Amino acid sequence: MHNRKKHLTVAGLLALLLLGCGGGTGSQTDALDPIPDNANATVSLNGVTFSTDNGTTYYTAASRRMAYGARAHLSDVGTVDGFTGEGVWIEIIDDFVSTVDTSIVVPSFQRTRMDVVSGSTSSSSSSTATTCSMRYLWQTKYTHGDLVSSIAGGTTPAQSLSATLSVPTANPACASSFYASNTSAGLKATLDVDPIPGVAPKATVLRSRVDLSTTQDGEQTLASIQEYLRSSMGDLGSPAIGVVNLSLGKEINATGGKTYDEVVATLAQYPITGTVNTVITVAAGNSGGPCDQLNLNGCNHVAVALAIQDATKDSTIVVGALTGPAGAQTMAGYSTRPGFLKNRFIWASGDTDFYPDASGNMAQGTSFAAPRVAGVAALIKQKYPKLTSAEIASAILDTASKDMNNDGKDDFVGVDPIFGRGKLDLRGALGEAARLSSKKP
């Protein structure tokens, strides 16, 4: 006889389990991924129920803490009471349109599947419980500018995101039905993210769009940047911008005929004129080689332009990338080296603690080092508003740490074509800014 379809309530399910009605109970429990120290979000899975004519399968709801978003700067830059960047505008000239498809690995959940087979009577029903640790993928999108902005300043508001998790990685300890497509298709999750402050948490971030696609023309990009810089000087009626961050550019191909003199000649077609009282931080680039004046191959065209033009050179800081945990950072192999830009060059971490793919690769680059320096410039601008952009840039560059191997001793003197001015030092920069400001009338 065909059994009547039965929808069990939670209370009914518990009653069956307590009675121990029919059948046996088996379980498989696996270790969970450790909760990371920088966990800032809670991902919650809903319960899923499937009913058939013969029974009902329940997948329990569960929640786990996880790390989400770019936030490594919270540990490696540091904070100082009273320095927030409040009242300072940071302009992020970046790509806020082109999205990156991302698969974020969600820490393993311990989930229980309860299979209840309905009999003609309560006593003839049976149940089987299986517990497994399952790992899922969170499909999302982000833009390059999103990550850069979140590092430099402002506070990303608390947010709640909703998505369907993809099929998890197979767990041989669990039955295939635990992660079959018909199960994961209905597996909804909610991600509640805590507020994440930038280096200058109360600064106002202005997002200005440019093209970061592979088809961009470096020289033409400079023309667009010029318009943004004009705006930063107040020419177009916008609020005065204290700091501009440029985590963009185009590598110069010296083998294609771009000598130093030719680059200078090209820049002369797009002169930046007027008085720029705005600190400009620009990513060095990710070529891995030196920015040598005799061989510009791999140099960032935008960094070179801003560092050598009269209107901007004294306010510009070129930023290379370090990698590794705070206190044990080393120069990232991918980062462009100072070379002839050594006088304007400083190092900061290019790590994000944001792992946006299933292989566990971190989002990193000089793009994420530059906004750390931009945030520090905003902190100085807030506390010492009388300082010019050139003075703020000097305070940051002049106090850079020369201990490049973290042994407590300086590794060079003055400036160096490999090390530039050294590593970003927040407290040193603030101290020098205070000294410079004390001399102001």
JOHU-V229621 format. One record per pair of residues at least 4 apart in sequence whose ideal C-beta (glycine too) atoms are under 7 Angstrom apart, sorted by the first residue. I is the first residue (numbers start at 0). GAP is how many residues later the second one is. D is the distance in whole Angstrom. If there is no record, write none. Layout:
[[I | GAP | D] [I | GAP | D]]
This chain:
[[1 | 51 | 7] [2 | 50 | 6] [2 | 51 | 6] [2 | 115 | 6] [2 | 117 | 7] [4 | 46 | 7] [4 | 48 | 5] [5 | 112 | 4] [6 | 44 | 6] [6 | 49 | 7] [7 | 4 | 4] [7 | 5 | 5] [7 | 48 | 5] [7 | 108 | 6] [8 | 4 | 7] [9 | 4 | 6] [10 | 4 | 6] [11 | 4 | 7] [12 | 4 | 7] [12 | 45 | 7] [12 | 101 | 7] [12 | 103 | 6] [13 | 4 | 6] [14 | 4 | 6] [15 | 5 | 5] [15 | 100 | 6] [15 | 109 | 6] [15 | 111 | 6] [16 | 110 | 6] [20 | 101 | 6] [20 | 102 | 6] [20 | 104 | 5] [20 | 105 | 7] [21 | 97 | 7] [21 | 101 | 7] [21 | 102 | 6] [21 | 103 | 6] [21 | 104 | 4] [22 | 103 | 3] [22 | 104 | 6] [22 | 105 | 6] [23 | 104 | 7] [24 | 102 | 7] [24 | 103 | 6] [24 | 104 | 5] [25 | 102 | 6] [25 | 104 | 6] [26 | 102 | 6] [26 | 103 | 6] [26 | 104 | 5] [27 | 102 | 6] [27 | 103 | 6] [27 | 104 | 6] [27 | 145 | 5] [27 | 146 | 6] [28 | 81 | 7] [28 | 102 | 5] [29 | 102 | 6] [29 | 103 | 4] [29 | 143 | 6] [30 | 102 | 7] [31 | 76 | 5] [31 | 78 | 6] [31 | 101 | 6] [32 | 74 | 4] [32 | 75 | 5] [34 | 4 | 5] [34 | 30 | 5] [35 | 31 | 5] [37 | 29 | 5] [37 | 33 | 6] [37 | 315 | 6] [38 | 26 | 4] [38 | 27 | 6] [38 | 28 | 5] [39 | 27 | 6] [39 | 28 | 6] [39 | 31 | 6] [39 | 153 | 7] [39 | 154 | 5] [39 | 156 | 6] [40 | 25 | 5] [40 | 27 | 4] [40 | 150 | 6] [40 | 151 | 6] [40 | 152 | 4] [40 | 153 | 7] [41 | 21 | 6] [41 | 23 | 6] [41 | 150 | 5] [42 | 20 | 7] [42 | 21 | 6] [42 | 23 | 6] [42 | 63 | 6] [42 | 146 | 6] [42 | 148 | 5] [43 | 19 | 4] [43 | 145 | 6] [43 | 146 | 5] [44 | 16 | 6] [44 | 17 | 5] [44 | 64 | 6] [44 | 142 | 6] [44 | 144 | 5] [45 | 15 | 5] [45 | 142 | 5] [46 | 11 | 7] [46 | 12 | 6] [46 | 13 | 6] [46 | 14 | 4] [47 | 11 | 4] [47 | 135 | 7] [47 | 138 | 5] [47 | 139 | 6] [48 | 7 | 6] [48 | 9 | 6] [49 | 6 | 7] [49 | 7 | 5] [50 | 5 | 5] [53 | 63 | 6] [53 | 64 | 6] [54 | 60 | 7] [54 | 61 | 5] [54 | 62 | 4] [54 | 63 | 5] [55 | 60 | 5] [56 | 56 | 6] [56 | 58 | 5] [57 | 56 | 4] [58 | 52 | 6] [58 | 54 | 5] [58 | 124 | 7] [59 | 51 | 6] [59 | 52 | 5] [61 | 47 | 5] [61 | 48 | 7] [61 | 49 | 6] [63 | 43 | 5] [63 | 45 | 6] [65 | 40 | 6] [65 | 41 | 5] [66 | 286 | 6] [67 | 123 | 7] [67 | 125 | 6] [68 | 81 | 6] [68 | 87 | 7] [68 | 124 | 7] [68 | 127 | 6] [68 | 285 | 6] [69 | 77 | 5] [69 | 80 | 5] [69 | 81 | 6] [69 | 282 | 4] [69 | 283 | 7] [69 | 284 | 4] [69 | 293 | 7] [69 | 298 | 7] [70 | 125 | 5] [70 | 282 | 5] [71 | 4 | 6] [71 | 277 | 6] [71 | 279 | 5] [71 | 280 | 5] [71 | 281 | 4] [72 | 4 | 5] [72 | 78 | 5] [72 | 126 | 6] [72 | 299 | 5] [74 | 251 | 5] [75 | 250 | 4] [75 | 273 | 5] [76 | 122 | 5] [76 | 295 | 5] [76 | 299 | 7] [76 | 349 | 6] [77 | 348 | 5] [79 | 346 | 7] [79 | 347 | 7] [79 | 350 | 6] [82 | 296 | 4] [82 | 299 | 7] [82 | 300 | 6] [82 | 347 | 7] [83 | 116 | 7] [83 | 117 | 6] [83 | 118 | 4] [83 | 298 | 7] [84 | 68 | 5] [84 | 115 | 3] [84 | 116 | 7] [84 | 117 | 5] [84 | 118 | 3] [84 | 290 | 7] [84 | 293 | 4] [84 | 294 | 5] [84 | 297 | 5] [85 | 116 | 4] [85 | 296 | 6] [86 | 295 | 6] [87 | 112 | 7] [87 | 115 | 5] [87 | 154 | 4] [87 | 155 | 7] [87 | 290 | 4] [87 | 293 | 5] [87 | 294 | 5] [88 | 115 | 5] [88 | 117 | 6] [88 | 150 | 5] [88 | 151 | 7] [88 | 152 | 5] [88 | 153 | 6] [89 | 62 | 5] [89 | 63 | 5] [89 | 110 | 7] [89 | 113 | 5] [89 | 115 | 5] [89 | 116 | 7] [89 | 152 | 7] [89 | 153 | 5] [89 | 155 | 7] [89 | 284 | 6] [89 | 288 | 5] [90 | 115 | 5] [90 | 117 | 6] [90 | 137 | 7] [90 | 141 | 6] [90 | 150 | 5] [90 | 153 | 5] [91 | 53 | 6] [91 | 56 | 6] [91 | 57 | 5] [91 | 60 | 6] [91 | 113 | 6] [91 | 114 | 7] [91 | 115 | 5] [91 | 116 | 7] [91 | 153 | 5] [92 | 115 | 5] [92 | 117 | 6] [92 | 132 | 6] [92 | 135 | 5] [92 | 151 | 6] [92 | 152 | 7] [92 | 153 | 5] [92 | 155 | 7] [93 | 50 | 6] [93 | 51 | 3] [93 | 54 | 5] [93 | 116 | 7] [93 | 153 | 6] [93 | 154 | 6] [94 | 48 | 6] [94 | 49 | 5] [94 | 50 | 5] [94 | 114 | 7] [94 | 115 | 7] [94 | 116 | 7] [94 | 117 | 4] [95 | 47 | 5] [95 | 49 | 4] [95 | 50 | 7] [95 | 111 | 5] [95 | 113 | 5] [96 | 46 | 7] [96 | 112 | 6] [97 | 45 | 6] [97 | 114 | 6] [97 | 115 | 6] [98 | 42 | 4] [98 | 43 | 7] [98 | 44 | 6] [99 | 41 | 7] [99 | 42 | 6] [99 | 43 | 7] [99 | 256 | 7] [100 | 40 | 6] [101 | 38 | 5] [101 | 39 | 6] [101 | 40 | 6] [101 | 254 | 4] [101 | 255 | 7] [102 | 34 | 5] [102 | 36 | 6] [102 | 254 | 6] [102 | 255 | 4] [103 | 33 | 7] [103 | 34 | 4] [103 | 36 | 6] [103 | 251 | 7] [103 | 252 | 6] [104 | 30 | 7] [104 | 32 | 6] [104 | 250 | 7] [104 | 253 | 6] [104 | 255 | 7] [105 | 29 | 7] [105 | 30 | 5] [105 | 31 | 7] [105 | 32 | 5] [105 | 59 | 7] [107 | 25 | 4] [107 | 26 | 6] [107 | 27 | 4] [108 | 24 | 7] [108 | 25 | 6] [109 | 21 | 6] [109 | 23 | 5] [110 | 21 | 6] [110 | 23 | 5] [111 | 17 | 6] [111 | 18 | 7] [111 | 19 | 5] [112 | 17 | 5] [112 | 65 | 6] [113 | 13 | 6] [113 | 15 | 5] [114 | 12 | 7] [114 | 13 | 5] [115 | 9 | 6] [115 | 11 | 5] [116 | 8 | 6] [116 | 9 | 5] [117 | 7 | 5] [118 | 5 | 3] [118 | 6 | 5] [119 | 4 | 6] [129 | 44 | 7] [129 | 45 | 7] [131 | 39 | 6] [131 | 41 | 6] [131 | 42 | 4] [131 | 46 | 6] [133 | 34 | 5] [133 | 37 | 6] [133 | 44 | 7] [133 | 45 | 6] [134 | 33 | 5] [134 | 34 | 5] [135 | 29 | 4] [135 | 30 | 7] [135 | 32 | 4] [136 | 28 | 7] [136 | 29 | 4] [136 | 221 | 6] [137 | 25 | 6] [137 | 27 | 6] [138 | 24 | 6] [138 | 27 | 6] [139 | 23 | 7] [141 | 4 | 5] [141 | 5 | 6] [141 | 214 | 7] [143 | 4 | 6] [143 | 68 | 6] [143 | 223 | 7] [144 | 4 | 6] [144 | 62 | 6] [145 | 4 | 6] [146 | 4 | 7] [146 | 205 | 6] [146 | 207 | 7] [146 | 216 | 6] [146 | 221 | 6] [147 | 4 | 7] [147 | 97 | 7] [147 | 99 | 5] [147 | 219 | 6] [147 | 220 | 7] [147 | 223 | 5] [148 | 5 | 7] [148 | 56 | 5] [148 | 58 | 6] [149 | 6 | 5] [149 | 46 | 6] [149 | 48 | 6] [150 | 47 | 6] [150 | 48 | 7] [150 | 217 | 6] [150 | 220 | 4] [150 | 221 | 6] [150 | 224 | 7] [151 | 46 | 5] [151 | 47 | 6] [151 | 48 | 7] [151 | 53 | 7] [151 | 93 | 6] [151 | 219 | 4] [151 | 222 | 5] [151 | 223 | 5] [152 | 45 | 4] [152 | 46 | 6] [152 | 47 | 4] [152 | 48 | 7] [152 | 50 | 3] [152 | 52 | 5] [152 | 222 | 5] [152 | 225 | 6] [153 | 44 | 5] [153 | 47 | 7] [153 | 49 | 6] [153 | 50 | 7] [153 | 51 | 4] [154 | 40 | 5] [154 | 41 | 7] [154 | 42 | 5] [154 | 43 | 7] [154 | 46 | 5] [155 | 39 | 6] [155 | 40 | 4] [156 | 38 | 6] [157 | 35 | 6] [157 | 36 | 6] [157 | 37 | 5] [158 | 34 | 5] [159 | 30 | 6] [159 | 32 | 5] [160 | 30 | 4] [161 | 26 | 7] [161 | 28 | 5] [162 | 26 | 6] [163 | 23 | 6] [163 | 24 | 6] [164 | 19 | 6] [164 | 22 | 5] [164 | 24 | 5] [165 | 18 | 7] [166 | 12 | 6] [166 | 14 | 6] [166 | 17 | 5] [167 | 11 | 5] [167 | 16 | 7] [169 | 9 | 6] [170 | 8 | 7] [173 | 4 | 4] [175 | 4 | 6] [176 | 6 | 7] [177 | 5 | 7] [178 | 4 | 6] [178 | 5 | 6] [180 | 4 | 6] [182 | 4 | 7] [196 | 4 | 4] [197 | 177 | 6] [198 | 173 | 6] [198 | 176 | 2] [198 | 177 | 6] [199 | 175 | 4] [199 | 178 | 4] [199 | 179 | 5] [202 | 175 | 5] [205 | 35 | 7] [207 | 20 | 5] [209 | 11 | 6] [209 | 14 | 5] [209 | 38 | 6] [210 | 5 | 5] [211 | 4 | 7] [211 | 36 | 6] [215 | 5 | 6] [215 | 34 | 6] [216 | 4 | 7] [217 | 4 | 7] [217 | 31 | 7] [217 | 32 | 3] [217 | 83 | 4] [217 | 84 | 7] [218 | 47 | 5] [218 | 51 | 7] [220 | 4 | 6] [220 | 29 | 7] [220 | 81 | 7] [221 | 4 | 6] [221 | 48 | 5] [221 | 80 | 7] [221 | 83 | 6] [222 | 47 | 5] [223 | 4 | 7] [224 | 4 | 6] [224 | 21 | 7] [224 | 77 | 7] [225 | 4 | 6] [225 | 44 | 6] [225 | 46 | 6] [226 | 4 | 7] [227 | 4 | 7] [228 | 4 | 7] [228 | 15 | 7] [228 | 43 | 6] [228 | 47 | 6] [229 | 5 | 5] [229 | 6 | 6] [230 | 4 | 7] [230 | 5 | 5] [230 | 7 | 5] [231 | 9 | 4] [231 | 12 | 6] [231 | 46 | 5] [232 | 41 | 6] [232 | 43 | 6] [233 | 4 | 7] [233 | 6 | 5] [240 | 37 | 5] [241 | 36 | 7] [241 | 37 | 7] [241 | 136 | 6] [241 | 139 | 4] [242 | 35 | 7] [242 | 36 | 5] [242 | 38 | 7] [242 | 131 | 5] [242 | 134 | 5] [242 | 135 | 5] [242 | 138 | 7] [243 | 34 | 5] [243 | 36 | 5] [244 | 36 | 5] [244 | 125 | 6] [244 | 126 | 5] [244 | 129 | 4] [245 | 34 | 7] [245 | 36 | 4] [245 | 37 | 7] [245 | 56 | 6] [246 | 36 | 5] [246 | 120 | 4] [246 | 123 | 5] [246 | 124 | 7] [247 | 54 | 6] [248 | 34 | 7] [248 | 36 | 6] [248 | 51 | 4] [248 | 52 | 6] [248 | 53 | 4] [248 | 54 | 6] [249 | 51 | 5] [250 | 34 | 6] [250 | 36 | 6] [250 | 47 | 5] [250 | 48 | 7] [250 | 49 | 6] [251 | 6 | 5] [251 | 11 | 6] [251 | 44 | 4] [251 | 45 | 7] [251 | 47 | 5] [251 | 49 | 5] [252 | 5 | 6] [252 | 44 | 6] [253 | 4 | 5] [253 | 5 | 7] [253 | 41 | 5] [253 | 42 | 5] [253 | 43 | 4] [254 | 42 | 6] [256 | 5 | 7] [257 | 4 | 6] [257 | 5 | 6] [257 | 38 | 6] [259 | 4 | 6] [259 | 33 | 5] [259 | 36 | 6] [260 | 4 | 6] [261 | 4 | 6] [262 | 4 | 6] [262 | 33 | 6] [262 | 41 | 6] [263 | 4 | 7] [266 | 38 | 5] [266 | 42 | 6] [271 | 4 | 7] [271 | 37 | 5] [271 | 39 | 5] [271 | 40 | 6] [272 | 38 | 6] [273 | 37 | 6] [275 | 35 | 5] [275 | 36 | 5] [275 | 39 | 6] [275 | 113 | 7] [276 | 111 | 6] [276 | 112 | 5] [277 | 37 | 6] [277 | 111 | 5] [278 | 36 | 6] [278 | 98 | 4] [278 | 110 | 5] [278 | 113 | 5] [278 | 114 | 6] [279 | 26 | 6] [279 | 32 | 6] [279 | 35 | 5] [279 | 36 | 5] [280 | 36 | 5] [280 | 38 | 6] [280 | 89 | 5] [280 | 92 | 5] [280 | 93 | 4] [280 | 96 | 7] [281 | 20 | 6] [281 | 21 | 5] [281 | 24 | 6] [281 | 34 | 6] [281 | 36 | 6] [281 | 37 | 7] [281 | 88 | 6] [282 | 17 | 7] [282 | 36 | 6] [282 | 83 | 4] [282 | 84 | 5] [282 | 86 | 7] [282 | 87 | 4] [283 | 16 | 6] [283 | 19 | 6] [283 | 34 | 5] [283 | 35 | 6] [283 | 36 | 4] [283 | 51 | 6] [283 | 52 | 4] [283 | 61 | 7] [283 | 82 | 5] [284 | 13 | 7] [284 | 14 | 7] [284 | 15 | 4] [284 | 18 | 7] [284 | 51 | 4] [284 | 81 | 6] [285 | 48 | 5] [285 | 49 | 6] [285 | 50 | 7] [285 | 79 | 5] [285 | 80 | 6] [286 | 11 | 3] [286 | 49 | 5] [287 | 45 | 6] [287 | 46 | 5] [287 | 47 | 7] [287 | 48 | 7] [288 | 9 | 4] [288 | 47 | 7] [288 | 48 | 7] [289 | 47 | 4] [289 | 49 | 4] [289 | 127 | 7] [290 | 5 | 7] [290 | 8 | 4] [290 | 45 | 6] [290 | 46 | 7] [290 | 47 | 7] [290 | 48 | 4] [290 | 49 | 6] [290 | 50 | 5] [291 | 47 | 5] [291 | 48 | 7] [292 | 46 | 7] [292 | 47 | 4] [297 | 38 | 6] [298 | 4 | 7] [298 | 5 | 5] [298 | 37 | 7] [299 | 4 | 7] [299 | 36 | 7] [300 | 4 | 6] [301 | 4 | 6] [302 | 4 | 6] [302 | 15 | 5] [302 | 38 | 7] [303 | 4 | 6] [304 | 4 | 6] [305 | 6 | 5] [305 | 10 | 4] [306 | 6 | 6] [306 | 9 | 5] [306 | 11 | 6] [306 | 34 | 5] [306 | 37 | 5] [307 | 5 | 6] [308 | 4 | 6] [311 | 4 | 5] [313 | 76 | 4] [313 | 79 | 7] [314 | 74 | 4] [314 | 75 | 5] [314 | 78 | 5] [315 | 28 | 6] [315 | 77 | 7] [316 | 27 | 6] [316 | 29 | 6] [316 | 56 | 6] [316 | 76 | 5] [316 | 79 | 6] [316 | 80 | 6] [317 | 23 | 5] [317 | 26 | 5] [317 | 27 | 5] [318 | 27 | 6] [318 | 29 | 6] [318 | 47 | 6] [318 | 50 | 5] [318 | 51 | 4] [318 | 54 | 5] [319 | 11 | 7] [319 | 15 | 4] [319 | 16 | 6] [319 | 17 | 7] [319 | 18 | 7] [319 | 25 | 6] [319 | 27 | 5] [319 | 46 | 6] [319 | 49 | 7] [319 | 100 | 7] [320 | 11 | 4] [320 | 14 | 4] [320 | 28 | 7] [320 | 29 | 3] [320 | 44 | 6] [320 | 45 | 4] [320 | 48 | 4] [321 | 7 | 4] [321 | 8 | 6] [321 | 9 | 6] [321 | 10 | 6] [321 | 25 | 5] [321 | 26 | 6] [321 | 27 | 5] [321 | 28 | 7] [321 | 101 | 7] [322 | 6 | 7] [322 | 7 | 6] [322 | 9 | 4] [322 | 26 | 7] [322 | 27 | 6] [322 | 28 | 6] [322 | 41 | 6] [323 | 4 | 5] [323 | 5 | 4] [323 | 6 | 5] [326 | 79 | 6] [327 | 78 | 6] [328 | 20 | 6] [330 | 4 | 6] [330 | 16 | 7] [331 | 18 | 6] [333 | 31 | 7] [334 | 15 | 7] [334 | 31 | 6] [335 | 30 | 7] [336 | 81 | 6] [337 | 4 | 4] [337 | 7 | 4] [337 | 79 | 6] [337 | 80 | 7] [337 | 82 | 4] [338 | 78 | 5] [340 | 4 | 5] [341 | 73 | 5] [341 | 74 | 6] [341 | 75 | 5] [341 | 78 | 5] [342 | 72 | 6] [344 | 75 | 3] [344 | 76 | 6] [345 | 27 | 6] [345 | 50 | 7] [345 | 51 | 6] [345 | 54 | 5] [345 | 74 | 6] [345 | 75 | 5] [345 | 76 | 7] [345 | 78 | 6] [346 | 73 | 7] [346 | 75 | 7] [346 | 76 | 5] [346 | 77 | 7] [347 | 21 | 4] [347 | 24 | 4] [347 | 25 | 6] [347 | 76 | 4] [348 | 20 | 6] [348 | 23 | 7] [349 | 14 | 5] [349 | 15 | 5] [349 | 16 | 6] [349 | 18 | 5] [349 | 19 | 4] [350 | 11 | 6] [350 | 13 | 5] [351 | 10 | 6] [351 | 11 | 5] [351 | 12 | 6] [351 | 16 | 5] [353 | 8 | 7] [353 | 9 | 5] [354 | 5 | 6] [354 | 6 | 7] [354 | 7 | 5] [355 | 7 | 5] [356 | 4 | 5] [363 | 4 | 6] [365 | 4 | 6] [369 | 4 | 6] [370 | 4 | 6] [371 | 4 | 7] [371 | 52 | 6] [372 | 4 | 6] [372 | 23 | 6] [372 | 51 | 6] [373 | 4 | 7] [374 | 4 | 7] [375 | 4 | 7] [375 | 20 | 6] [375 | 48 | 7] [375 | 50 | 6] [375 | 53 | 6] [376 | 4 | 6] [376 | 15 | 5] [376 | 19 | 7] [377 | 4 | 6] [378 | 4 | 7] [379 | 4 | 6] [379 | 7 | 7] [379 | 12 | 5] [379 | 15 | 6] [379 | 49 | 7] [379 | 50 | 7] [379 | 53 | 4] [380 | 4 | 6] [380 | 11 | 6] [383 | 49 | 5] [383 | 50 | 7] [383 | 53 | 4] [385 | 51 | 6] [385 | 54 | 5] [386 | 4 | 4] [386 | 5 | 5] [386 | 46 | 6] [386 | 49 | 6] [386 | 50 | 6] [388 | 4 | 6] [389 | 4 | 6] [390 | 4 | 6] [390 | 45 | 5] [391 | 4 | 7] [391 | 41 | 7] [392 | 4 | 6] [393 | 4 | 5] [394 | 4 | 6] [394 | 34 | 5] [394 | 37 | 4] [394 | 38 | 4] [394 | 41 | 6] [395 | 33 | 5] [396 | 24 | 5] [397 | 34 | 6] [398 | 26 | 5] [398 | 29 | 3] [398 | 30 | 5] [398 | 33 | 5] [399 | 21 | 4] [399 | 22 | 3] [399 | 23 | 6] [399 | 24 | 6] [399 | 25 | 6] [400 | 21 | 5] [400 | 22 | 4] [400 | 24 | 5] [401 | 8 | 4] [401 | 9 | 6] [401 | 10 | 6] [401 | 20 | 4] [402 | 4 | 7] [402 | 5 | 6] [402 | 6 | 6] [402 | 7 | 6] [402 | 8 | 6] [403 | 7 | 4] [403 | 15 | 6] [403 | 18 | 7] [403 | 19 | 7] [404 | 6 | 6] [410 | 8 | 7] [411 | 4 | 5] [411 | 7 | 5] [414 | 5 | 6] [414 | 6 | 6] [415 | 4 | 7] [424 | 4 | 6] [425 | 4 | 6] [426 | 4 | 6] [427 | 4 | 6] [428 | 4 | 6] [429 | 4 | 6] [430 | 4 | 7] [431 | 4 | 6] [432 | 4 | 6] [433 | 4 | 6]]
